[in-house]
Amino acid sequence: MTKGTFIVYGLVLVLALSLVYTRVTTRSLYLQLQGLQQQRDDFNVEWGRLLLQEARYAEPRYIEKAARQKLGMVFPERDKIAVIQLP
């Protein structure tokens, strides 16, 4: 076998190893991408849940109930309400 043949075999070996490395790296990155996409989907679900919770806490009914139960607040009697006229 000639020196040229060894060079060709060497190049083929290097290219084959490069192909294997590329495939392994690609597969690893694809699995990482899938994991990140799943994490994104989980965050989107949690974001939707938090938006619903925020809307619930902003309802006047909920605020009034919390004020009565947690803070002991009540509506003032009619004769204790003062109206101030601005000039």
N, C-alpha and C positions, 0 to 999 in steps of 0.2 A: 504494500500500500504506500502510496505517495504522501508527501507532506501536505499536498492540497486536499487529499481525502480526509486527513485528520482534522484539518481546519474546518472542512464542511461538517464533519461529525460533531466537532466542538461547537460550531454555531447552531446546529440542530439541537444539541443538548441544552445550550443556553436558552434558545427560544422555547423549548419545551418546558424548562423550569420557569421561565418568565410567564408562560401561559398558565401554569399551575398556580403560581403566586398571584397572578391577576384574578383568576377565578376564585381563589380562597378569599382574597381581599374583597372582591365584589360581593361574595356571599355574606361575609361578615358585615359589610356596610349595609346590605339589604336587610339583614336581620335587625341591625341598629335602627334603620329607617322605620321598619314595622313597629318596633318598640316605641319609638318617638311618636308615630302616628296614633298608636293606642293611648299613649299618655295625653296627646292632644285631644282625643275624643273624650277621655275621662275628664279633662279640664273643662271641655265644653259642656258636659253633662253637669258638672259641679257649678259652672257659671250660670246655667239655666236655673238650677235649684236655688242659687243665691239671689237671682233676680226675682223669683217667685217669693222668696222669703222677704226680700226688701219691699216688694209691693204689699205684702200682708202687713208688715210693720208700719207702713205708711197709711193704712186705712184709718179713718177717724174712729171707727168702732174699736179697733185694737188699741189705739192711743187712749181713748176714753176709759176702756176697761183697765188698762195698765195704770192709769192715773188714779182710778178709784181703788183698785186692789193694792197696788204696791206703795202708792204715795198717800192714800187716804184722802184724796181730793174729792170735793163735792161742788155742785153748782151753788153759787150764792143765792140767797133768797132775793125775791124781787125788790124788796125795800132797801136792800144793801147794795144795789147796783146804781152807780152814778154815771151819767152821761155828760161828757165834757164837750162843749161846742168850741171849735177852733175859730179864731177871727178870720 
